[in-house]
Amino acid sequence: MDPAEALRRIAFLLEWRGASSYRVRAFHTAADAVRDLPPGRVDAQEAGRLRGVGPVTAEVIAQASTGETPTYLARLEAEIGPAANSGRALLEASEGDCHVHSDWSDGGSPIDEMAQAARALGHQWAVLTDHSPRLTVAHGLSPDRLRHQIDVVADVNTRLGSGFRLLTGIECDILDDGSLDQEDELLTRLDIVVASVHSKLRSDAGPMTTRMVAAVRNPLVDVLGHCTGRIVTGRGRPQSRFDAQAVFAACAENDTAVEINCRPERRDPPDDLLLQAAEAGCLFAVDTDAHAPEQLHWQSSGYARAARAGLGPDRLVTTWTTDRLLDWAARTGH
Protein backbone atom coordinates (compact mmCIF):
# COMPACT_ATOMS: atom_id res chain seq x y z
CA MET A 1 0.00 0.00 0.00
CA ASP A 2 1.54 3.31 -1.10
CA PRO A 3 0.98 6.60 0.76
CA ALA A 4 -1.67 7.95 -1.62
CA GLU A 5 -3.67 4.71 -1.44
CA ALA A 6 -3.50 4.70 2.37
CA LEU A 7 -4.62 8.33 2.61
CA ARG A 8 -7.54 7.80 0.20
CA ARG A 9 -8.59 4.70 2.11
CA ILE A 10 -8.63 6.67 5.36
CA ALA A 11 -10.71 9.41 3.72
CA PHE A 12 -13.20 6.78 2.57
CA LEU A 13 -13.49 5.24 6.04
CA LEU A 14 -13.86 8.63 7.69
CA GLU A 15 -16.66 9.49 5.27
CA TRP A 16 -18.28 6.14 6.01
CA ARG A 17 -18.21 6.97 9.71
CA GLY A 18 -19.69 10.42 9.10
CA ALA A 19 -16.62 12.44 10.09
CA SER A 20 -16.50 16.16 9.41
CA SER A 21 -15.78 17.33 5.89
CA TYR A 22 -12.61 19.03 7.17
CA ARG A 23 -11.13 15.71 8.31
CA VAL A 24 -12.10 13.90 5.12
CA ARG A 25 -10.68 16.65 2.94
CA ALA A 26 -7.41 16.74 4.90
CA PHE A 27 -6.60 13.18 3.81
CA HIS A 28 -7.56 13.80 0.19
CA THR A 29 -5.38 16.95 0.20
CA ALA A 30 -2.44 15.00 1.60
CA ALA A 31 -2.94 12.28 -1.03
CA ASP A 32 -2.69 14.96 -3.72
CA ALA A 33 0.49 16.32 -2.11
CA VAL A 34 2.42 13.03 -2.16
CA ARG A 35 2.58 13.20 -5.94
CA ASP A 36 5.55 15.52 -5.41
CA LEU A 37 7.49 12.93 -3.42
CA PRO A 38 10.06 10.61 -5.02
CA PRO A 39 9.35 6.87 -4.64
CA GLY A 40 10.82 5.11 -1.63
CA ARG A 41 10.95 5.65 2.08
CA VAL A 42 9.94 9.06 3.43
CA ASP A 43 10.27 10.23 7.02
CA ALA A 44 7.49 12.15 8.74
CA GLN A 45 9.54 15.34 8.93
CA GLU A 46 10.08 15.36 5.17
CA ALA A 47 6.42 14.60 4.50
CA GLY A 48 5.38 17.36 6.88
CA ARG A 49 7.09 19.94 4.69
CA LEU A 50 4.64 19.26 1.88
CA ARG A 51 1.89 21.81 1.44
CA GLY A 52 -1.37 20.57 2.94
CA VAL A 53 0.26 17.83 5.04
CA GLY A 54 -0.07 17.99 8.82
CA PRO A 55 1.39 15.86 11.63
CA VAL A 56 -1.22 13.09 11.38
CA THR A 57 -1.12 12.74 7.60
CA ALA A 58 2.69 13.03 7.63
CA GLU A 59 2.91 10.01 9.94
CA VAL A 60 0.55 8.06 7.66
CA ILE A 61 2.75 8.90 4.68
CA ALA A 62 5.93 7.89 6.49
CA GLN A 63 4.53 4.52 7.59
CA ALA A 64 2.94 3.72 4.21
CA SER A 65 6.15 4.61 2.35
CA THR A 66 7.81 1.60 4.00
CA GLY A 67 5.06 -0.71 2.74
CA GLU A 68 3.37 -1.20 6.11
CA THR A 69 -0.25 -0.43 6.95
CA PRO A 70 -0.32 2.89 8.80
CA THR A 71 -1.41 2.70 12.43
CA TYR A 72 -4.19 5.24 11.87
CA LEU A 73 -5.65 3.17 9.02
CA ALA A 74 -5.36 -0.10 10.93
CA ARG A 75 -7.20 1.42 13.89
CA LEU A 76 -10.01 2.73 11.69
CA GLU A 77 -10.44 -0.62 9.97
CA ALA A 78 -10.55 -2.42 13.31
CA GLU A 79 -13.15 0.01 14.69
CA ILE A 80 -15.40 -0.13 11.64
CA GLY A 81 -14.92 -3.80 10.82
CA PRO A 82 -16.59 -5.29 7.72
CA ALA A 83 -19.47 -2.78 7.77
CA ALA A 84 -17.80 -0.55 5.16
CA ASN A 85 -17.34 -3.41 2.68
CA SER A 86 -20.58 -2.49 0.92
CA GLY A 87 -19.18 0.96 0.18
CA ARG A 88 -15.93 -0.52 -1.07
CA ALA A 89 -17.89 -2.87 -3.36
CA LEU A 90 -19.78 0.08 -4.83
CA LEU A 91 -16.55 1.97 -5.42
CA GLU A 92 -15.07 -1.04 -7.18
CA ALA A 93 -18.21 -1.25 -9.34
CA SER A 94 -17.88 2.37 -10.48
CA GLU A 95 -17.81 2.79 -14.24
CA GLY A 96 -17.88 6.54 -14.65
CA ASP A 97 -18.58 10.08 -13.45
CA CYS A 98 -21.41 12.30 -14.72
CA HIS A 99 -19.99 15.66 -13.62
CA VAL A 100 -16.49 16.73 -14.71
CA HIS A 101 -15.21 20.22 -15.61
CA SER A 102 -12.34 21.36 -17.82
CA ASP A 103 -10.53 24.62 -18.48
CA TRP A 104 -13.20 25.48 -21.02
CA SER A 105 -15.20 26.81 -18.06
CA ASP A 106 -13.95 26.97 -14.46
CA GLY A 107 -11.83 23.80 -14.37
CA GLY A 108 -8.07 23.97 -14.27
CA SER A 109 -7.06 21.29 -16.76
CA PRO A 110 -7.52 20.63 -20.49
CA ILE A 111 -10.20 18.23 -21.69
CA ASP A 112 -7.77 15.50 -22.71
CA GLU A 113 -6.03 15.55 -19.30
CA MET A 114 -9.35 15.09 -17.49
CA ALA A 115 -10.25 12.23 -19.83
CA GLN A 116 -6.87 10.52 -19.38
CA ALA A 117 -7.12 10.83 -15.59
CA ALA A 118 -10.60 9.26 -15.59
CA ARG A 119 -9.36 6.41 -17.76
CA ALA A 120 -6.36 5.87 -15.46
CA LEU A 121 -8.78 5.41 -12.54
CA GLY A 122 -10.36 2.52 -14.42
CA HIS A 123 -13.47 4.37 -15.56
CA GLN A 124 -15.20 3.19 -18.70
CA TRP A 125 -16.64 6.65 -19.30
CA ALA A 126 -16.83 10.20 -17.93
CA VAL A 127 -19.09 13.11 -18.86
CA LEU A 128 -17.64 16.53 -19.65
CA THR A 129 -20.04 19.01 -18.04
CA ASP A 130 -18.71 22.53 -18.33
CA HIS A 131 -21.02 25.37 -17.34
CA SER A 132 -23.75 27.02 -19.41
CA PRO A 133 -23.68 30.67 -20.65
CA ARG A 134 -25.43 32.41 -17.75
CA LEU A 135 -22.68 31.47 -15.29
CA THR A 136 -20.29 34.10 -16.63
CA VAL A 137 -18.10 33.96 -13.51
CA ALA A 138 -17.30 30.36 -14.51
CA HIS A 139 -16.78 31.26 -18.19
CA GLY A 140 -19.89 29.33 -19.22
CA LEU A 141 -20.12 28.00 -22.76
CA SER A 142 -22.06 29.96 -25.37
CA PRO A 143 -23.91 27.88 -27.98
CA ASP A 144 -21.06 28.33 -30.44
CA ARG A 145 -18.42 27.28 -27.91
CA LEU A 146 -20.48 24.23 -26.93
CA ARG A 147 -20.79 23.22 -30.60
CA HIS A 148 -17.03 23.49 -30.90
CA GLN A 149 -16.52 21.46 -27.71
CA ILE A 150 -18.67 18.63 -29.08
CA ASP A 151 -16.25 18.36 -32.00
CA VAL A 152 -13.24 18.52 -29.67
CA VAL A 153 -14.63 15.65 -27.56
CA ALA A 154 -15.01 13.54 -30.70
CA ASP A 155 -11.36 14.20 -31.52
CA VAL A 156 -10.25 13.32 -27.97
CA ASN A 157 -12.10 10.01 -28.20
CA THR A 158 -10.41 9.22 -31.49
CA ARG A 159 -7.00 9.78 -29.92
CA LEU A 160 -7.79 7.87 -26.71
CA GLY A 161 -8.89 4.76 -28.60
CA SER A 162 -11.05 1.94 -27.25
CA GLY A 163 -11.76 1.07 -23.62
CA PHE A 164 -12.84 4.54 -22.54
CA ARG A 165 -15.27 7.12 -23.86
CA LEU A 166 -15.56 10.78 -22.95
CA LEU A 167 -19.24 11.67 -23.19
CA THR A 168 -20.58 15.07 -24.18
CA GLY A 169 -22.54 16.96 -21.57
CA ILE A 170 -23.14 20.20 -19.72
CA GLU A 171 -23.89 21.49 -16.24
CA CYS A 172 -26.84 23.63 -17.25
CA ASP A 173 -28.19 26.40 -15.05
CA ILE A 174 -31.81 26.05 -13.98
CA LEU A 175 -33.30 29.47 -14.68
CA ASP A 176 -35.82 31.22 -12.44
CA ASP A 177 -38.82 29.68 -14.21
CA GLY A 178 -37.30 26.16 -14.30
CA SER A 179 -36.22 26.37 -17.94
CA LEU A 180 -32.66 25.54 -19.02
CA ASP A 181 -29.82 27.91 -19.85
CA GLN A 182 -28.99 26.51 -23.30
CA GLU A 183 -30.62 25.94 -26.67
CA ASP A 184 -32.83 22.84 -26.68
CA GLU A 185 -31.42 21.75 -30.04
CA LEU A 186 -27.94 21.68 -28.57
CA LEU A 187 -29.05 19.87 -25.43
CA THR A 188 -30.58 17.09 -27.53
CA ARG A 189 -27.14 16.52 -29.11
CA LEU A 190 -25.46 15.92 -25.75
CA ASP A 191 -25.12 12.52 -24.08
CA ILE A 192 -25.88 13.69 -20.52
CA VAL A 193 -27.35 16.91 -19.09
CA VAL A 194 -26.79 17.83 -15.44
CA ALA A 195 -29.10 20.66 -14.32
CA SER A 196 -28.19 22.74 -11.26
CA VAL A 197 -29.41 25.85 -9.47
CA HIS A 198 -26.66 28.46 -9.13
CA SER A 199 -28.64 31.66 -8.53
CA LYS A 200 -31.18 32.97 -6.00
CA LEU A 201 -30.27 30.10 -3.71
CA ARG A 202 -32.09 31.77 -0.78
CA SER A 203 -35.43 31.98 -2.54
CA ASP A 204 -38.56 31.05 -0.65
CA ALA A 205 -39.37 27.35 -0.60
CA GLY A 206 -42.41 27.67 -2.89
CA PRO A 207 -40.73 29.29 -5.90
CA MET A 208 -37.62 27.12 -5.49
CA THR A 209 -39.73 23.95 -5.44
CA THR A 210 -41.63 25.00 -8.57
CA ARG A 211 -38.35 25.84 -10.30
CA MET A 212 -36.68 22.53 -9.46
CA VAL A 213 -39.72 20.36 -10.26
CA ALA A 214 -40.05 21.99 -13.67
CA ALA A 215 -36.39 21.25 -14.40
CA VAL A 216 -36.37 17.60 -13.34
CA ARG A 217 -39.55 17.00 -15.37
CA ASN A 218 -37.83 18.34 -18.49
CA PRO A 219 -37.08 15.29 -20.68
CA LEU A 220 -33.71 16.84 -21.59
CA VAL A 221 -32.47 16.65 -17.97
CA ASP A 222 -30.76 13.47 -16.79
CA VAL A 223 -29.25 14.49 -13.43
CA LEU A 224 -30.23 17.04 -10.77
CA GLY A 225 -26.92 18.52 -9.61
CA HIS A 226 -26.03 19.44 -5.97
CA CYS A 227 -29.68 19.91 -5.07
CA THR A 228 -29.38 22.13 -1.97
CA GLY A 229 -26.46 24.29 -3.15
CA ARG A 230 -24.99 24.20 0.35
CA ILE A 231 -21.33 24.80 1.27
CA VAL A 232 -20.17 23.22 4.54
CA THR A 233 -16.59 24.55 4.79
CA GLY A 234 -15.11 28.00 5.33
CA ARG A 235 -17.76 30.70 5.68
CA GLY A 236 -20.24 28.18 4.35
CA ARG A 237 -23.59 28.63 2.66
CA PRO A 238 -26.94 27.37 4.00
CA GLN A 239 -28.88 24.86 1.97
CA SER A 240 -31.72 26.08 -0.19
CA ARG A 241 -35.26 25.61 1.03
CA PHE A 242 -37.65 23.51 -1.07
CA ASP A 243 -40.24 20.78 -0.71
CA ALA A 244 -37.91 17.78 -0.88
CA GLN A 245 -40.78 15.31 -1.04
CA ALA A 246 -42.18 17.02 -4.17
CA VAL A 247 -38.79 17.38 -5.87
CA PHE A 248 -37.68 13.79 -5.22
CA ALA A 249 -41.09 12.42 -6.23
CA ALA A 250 -40.73 14.29 -9.55
CA CYS A 251 -37.21 12.88 -9.98
CA ALA A 252 -38.44 9.33 -9.36
CA GLU A 253 -41.43 9.74 -11.69
CA ASN A 254 -39.30 11.13 -14.51
CA ASP A 255 -36.25 8.86 -14.09
CA THR A 256 -34.05 11.87 -13.31
CA ALA A 257 -31.07 10.91 -11.16
CA VAL A 258 -30.27 12.84 -7.98
CA GLU A 259 -26.60 13.69 -7.74
CA ILE A 260 -24.55 12.65 -4.72
CA ASN A 261 -22.01 15.43 -5.05
CA CYS A 262 -18.63 14.30 -3.69
CA ARG A 263 -16.91 17.65 -3.32
CA PRO A 264 -15.84 17.84 0.36
CA GLU A 265 -17.22 21.37 0.68
CA ARG A 266 -20.62 20.28 -0.65
CA ARG A 267 -21.49 16.70 0.44
CA ASP A 268 -24.82 17.42 -1.19
CA PRO A 269 -27.51 16.30 -0.49
CA PRO A 270 -27.09 16.12 3.29
CA ASP A 271 -27.75 12.74 4.88
CA ASP A 272 -31.39 13.36 5.78
CA LEU A 273 -32.30 14.38 2.23
CA LEU A 274 -30.22 11.57 0.76
CA LEU A 275 -32.29 9.09 2.77
CA GLN A 276 -35.50 10.83 1.74
CA ALA A 277 -34.53 10.60 -1.95
CA ALA A 278 -33.64 6.94 -1.49
CA GLU A 279 -37.04 6.25 0.09
CA ALA A 280 -38.72 8.08 -2.82
CA GLY A 281 -37.20 5.53 -5.21
CA CYS A 282 -34.83 7.89 -7.00
CA LEU A 283 -31.87 6.94 -9.12
CA PHE A 284 -28.54 8.54 -8.15
CA ALA A 285 -25.30 9.66 -9.78
CA VAL A 286 -22.19 9.61 -7.57
CA ASP A 287 -20.31 12.55 -9.09
CA THR A 288 -17.08 14.29 -8.19
CA ASP A 289 -17.84 17.68 -9.79
CA ALA A 290 -14.09 17.52 -10.42
CA HIS A 291 -12.27 20.67 -11.56
CA ALA A 292 -8.83 18.99 -11.62
CA PRO A 293 -7.61 15.43 -12.31
CA GLU A 294 -6.79 14.60 -8.68
CA GLN A 295 -10.34 15.49 -7.61
CA LEU A 296 -11.69 12.48 -9.51
CA HIS A 297 -10.57 10.45 -6.46
CA TRP A 298 -13.28 12.12 -4.38
CA GLN A 299 -15.83 9.65 -5.75
CA SER A 300 -14.89 7.20 -2.99
CA SER A 301 -16.51 9.46 -0.39
CA GLY A 302 -19.77 9.57 -2.34
CA TYR A 303 -19.92 5.79 -2.58
CA ALA A 304 -19.42 5.55 1.17
CA ARG A 305 -22.46 7.78 1.63
CA ALA A 306 -24.47 5.81 -0.94
CA ALA A 307 -23.73 2.56 0.88
CA ARG A 308 -24.74 4.06 4.23
CA ALA A 309 -28.06 5.01 2.62
CA GLY A 310 -28.57 1.39 1.56
CA LEU A 311 -28.21 2.01 -2.19
CA GLY A 312 -27.10 -0.74 -4.54
CA PRO A 313 -25.57 -0.53 -8.03
CA ASP A 314 -28.94 -0.73 -9.83
CA ARG A 315 -29.84 2.65 -8.29
CA LEU A 316 -26.45 4.25 -9.11
CA VAL A 317 -26.09 5.24 -12.76
CA THR A 318 -22.35 5.78 -12.26
CA THR A 319 -21.93 2.00 -11.85
CA TRP A 320 -23.59 1.34 -15.21
CA THR A 321 -21.81 0.47 -18.44
CA THR A 322 -21.60 3.09 -21.18
CA ASP A 323 -24.33 1.37 -23.21
CA ARG A 324 -26.71 1.09 -20.26
CA LEU A 325 -26.12 4.73 -19.30
CA LEU A 326 -26.80 5.96 -22.83
CA ASP A 327 -29.89 3.76 -23.16
CA TRP A 328 -31.25 5.34 -19.96
CA ALA A 329 -30.45 8.86 -21.20
CA ALA A 330 -32.17 8.08 -24.50
CA ARG A 331 -35.32 6.99 -22.66
CA THR A 332 -35.34 10.22 -20.68
CA GLY A 333 -35.14 12.40 -23.77
CA HIS A 334 -31.81 12.23 -25.61
Long-range contacts (C-beta under 8 A, 24 or more apart in sequence): 1-64, 1-67, 1-69, 2-64, 2-65, 3-31, 3-34, 3-37, 3-42, 3-47, 3-60, 3-61, 3-64, 3-65, 4-31, 4-34, 4-35, 5-64, 6-60, 6-61, 6-63, 6-64, 6-69, 6-70, 6-73, 7-31, 7-34, 7-57, 7-60, 7-61, 7-64, 8-297, 8-300, 9-73, 10-60, 10-70, 10-72, 10-73, 10-76, 11-300, 11-301, 12-84, 12-87, 12-88, 12-91, 12-300, 12-301, 12-303, 12-304, 13-73, 13-76, 13-77, 13-80, 13-84, 13-304, 14-76, 15-300, 15-301, 15-304, 15-305, 16-80, 16-83, 16-84, 16-87, 16-304, 16-307, 16-308, 17-76, 17-80, 18-271, 18-308, 21-232, 21-233, 21-264, 21-265, 21-267, 22-233, 24-264, 24-301, 25-233, 25-264, 25-265, 26-52, 26-54, 26-56, 26-57, 27-57, 27-60, 28-264, 28-297, 28-298, 28-301, 29-53, 30-54, 30-57, 30-58, 30-60, 30-61, 31-294, 31-297, 32-294, 34-61, 35-294, 37-61, 37-65, 40-65, 41-65, 41-66, 84-304, 84-307, 86-307, 87-303, 87-304, 87-306, 87-307, 87-308, 89-307, 90-286, 90-303, 90-306, 90-307, 90-311, 90-312, 90-313, 90-316, 90-319, 91-299, 91-300, 91-303, 91-304, 93-313, 93-316, 93-319, 94-122, 94-123, 94-286, 94-299, 94-303, 94-318, 94-319, 95-123, 95-124, 95-125, 95-318, 95-319, 95-320, 95-321, 95-322, 95-325, 96-123, 96-124, 96-125, 96-126, 96-127, 96-167, 96-318, 96-320, 96-322, 96-325, 97-123, 97-126, 97-127, 97-286, 97-287, 97-288, 97-290, 97-296, 97-299, 97-318, 98-127, 98-129, 98-169, 98-192, 98-194, 98-222, 98-223, 98-257, 98-259, 98-285, 98-287, 98-317, 98-318, 99-127, 99-129, 99-171, 99-194, 99-223, 99-225, 99-259, 99-261, 99-285, 99-287, 99-288, 99-289, 99-290, 100-126, 100-127, 100-128, 100-129, 100-288, 100-289, 100-290, 100-296, 101-128, 101-129, 101-130, 101-131, 101-171, 101-289, 101-290, 101-291, 102-128, 102-130, 104-130, 104-139, 104-141, 104-145, 104-149, 105-130, 105-131, 105-135, 105-138, 105-139, 105-140, 105-141, 106-130, 106-131, 106-137, 106-138, 106-139, 106-291, 107-290, 107-291, 107-292, 108-291, 108-292, 109-291, 109-292, 109-293, 111-149, 111-152, 111-153, 111-156, 111-166, 112-156, 112-159, 112-160, 113-293, 114-290, 114-293, 114-296, 115-156, 115-160, 115-164, 115-166, 116-160, 116-293, 117-293, 117-294, 117-296, 118-164, 118-166, 118-296, 119-160, 119-163, 119-164, 121-296, 121-297, 123-164, 124-163, 124-164, 124-165, 124-321, 124-322, 125-164, 125-165, 125-166, 125-167, 125-322, 125-325, 126-164, 126-166, 126-167, 126-296, 127-166, 127-167, 127-168, 127-169, 127-191, 127-192, 127-194, 128-153, 128-166, 128-167, 128-168, 128-169, 129-169, 129-170, 129-171, 129-192, 129-194, 130-170, 130-171, 131-170, 131-171, 131-173, 132-170, 132-171, 132-172, 132-173, 132-180, 132-181, 132-182, 133-181, 133-182, 134-173, 134-175, 134-181, 134-198, 134-199, 135-173, 135-181, 135-198, 140-173, 140-181, 141-170, 143-182, 143-183, 143-186, 146-170, 146-182, 146-186, 147-186, 150-189, 150-190, 165-322, 167-191, 167-192, 167-322, 167-325, 167-326, 168-192, 169-193, 169-194, 170-194, 171-195, 171-196, 171-225, 172-196, 172-221, 173-197, 173-198, 173-199, 174-198, 174-211, 174-212, 174-215, 175-211, 176-200, 176-207, 176-211, 177-211, 177-214, 178-210, 178-211, 178-212, 178-213, 178-214, 178-215, 178-218, 179-214, 179-215, 179-218, 180-215, 180-218, 180-220, 180-221, 184-220, 187-220, 188-220, 188-333, 188-334, 190-334, 191-326, 191-329, 191-334, 192-222, 192-223, 192-325, 192-329, 192-334, 193-220, 193-221, 193-222, 193-223, 193-334, 194-221, 194-222, 194-223, 194-224, 194-225, 194-259, 194-285, 194-287, 195-221, 195-223, 195-224, 195-225, 196-224, 196-225, 196-226, 196-229, 197-227, 197-229, 197-240, 198-229, 201-229, 201-237, 201-240, 202-238, 202-240, 202-241, 203-240, 203-241, 204-241, 205-241, 205-242, 205-243, 208-240, 208-241, 208-242, 209-242, 209-243, 209-246, 209-247, 212-242, 212-247, 212-250, 213-246, 213-247, 213-250, 216-247, 216-250, 216-251, 216-254, 216-256, 217-250, 217-253, 217-254, 217-256, 218-333, 219-254, 219-332, 219-333, 220-333, 220-334, 221-256, 221-332, 221-333, 222-256, 222-257, 222-328, 222-329, 222-332, 222-333, 222-334, 223-256, 223-257, 223-258, 223-259, 223-285, 223-287, 223-317, 224-251, 224-256, 224-257, 224-258, 224-259, 225-259, 225-261, 225-287, 225-289, 226-259, 226-261, 226-263, 226-266, 226-268, 226-289, 227-258, 227-259, 227-268, 227-269, 227-273, 228-268, 228-269, 228-270, 228-273, 229-268, 230-266, 230-268, 230-270, 231-265, 231-266, 232-265, 232-266, 232-267, 233-264, 233-265, 234-265, 239-268, 239-270, 244-273, 244-276, 244-277, 245-276, 245-280, 248-273, 248-276, 248-277, 248-280, 248-282, 249-280, 251-277, 251-280, 251-282, 251-283, 252-280, 252-281, 252-282, 252-283, 254-332, 255-283, 255-328, 255-331, 255-332, 256-282, 256-283, 256-332, 257-282, 257-283, 257-284, 257-285, 257-317, 258-282, 258-283, 258-284, 258-285, 259-284, 259-285, 259-287, 260-284, 260-285, 260-286, 260-287, 260-302, 260-305, 260-306, 261-287, 261-289, 261-302, 262-286, 262-287, 262-288, 262-289, 262-298, 262-299, 262-300, 262-301, 262-302, 263-288, 263-289, 263-295, 263-298, 264-298, 264-301, 267-301, 267-305, 271-305, 271-308, 271-309, 274-305, 274-309, 275-309, 278-309, 278-310, 278-311, 278-315, 282-315, 283-315, 283-316, 283-317, 284-311, 284-315, 284-316, 284-317, 284-318, 285-316, 285-317, 285-318, 286-316, 286-318, 287-318
